[in-house]
Structures are given as structure tokens and as C-alpha cells.
Amino acid sequence: MLQFIIYLFLQLALFAAWISGALDPYQKQLQEVILDYMGETKVSYGLKKSLTGKRLTEEETLRKIQDQLGNQLGGIFGKGGLGEGLGSVLSKGL
């Protein structure tokens, strides 16, 4: 029972730190590490998610074109892409 109370207290403390914004710098660092591991920048990931996330039509061919366009544009600003430097610089500002 004591372990459960300690666990509950730690969860509440973590939740309060998250709500107050004390974890924001660590969250941003963790986000950058994960995106770097995936070979992405914030700009490339954002482009991919915004262009491929919402379907404009139910037509299968147009959906494939939308997915390819989103992935290609995102890949330009990702790691190893032509705009990697620009993507990194813009990602630092986000």
C-alpha cells in the first residue's frame, strides 16, 4: 500500500510539473533527439504530417499523390535532403 501511495504522489508531482511548464525544455530536447533518430527535423516532420494527415479527397489516386508530395517535400528538409541546413535552422526556431 505504501508503494502505491508513493507512486501516486510521484505521478501527481510529475503532472503538476508538466502543467506548470517546468518540463518544457526537457520535452523539446527529447523531441529533437527522437526526430534526429528518425532522420527528421521539426520542419520536415511538420510538413509530412500537415500534407499527409488530412485527406482532401477519397479518390485513391489523388490520395497517393498527396502522400507522395508530402513525403517528398518533407524529405527535402529532412536529414540528408537538399534543404537539410535550412530545415535545421528553421527547426531551432520552433
Protein Blocks (a to p, Z undefined) as FASTA:
>chain_A
ZZmmmmmmmmmmmmmmmmnopmmmmmmmmmmmmmmmnopafklmmmmmmmmmpcfbfcfk
lmmmmmmmmmmmmmmmmghiaklmmmmmmmmmZZ
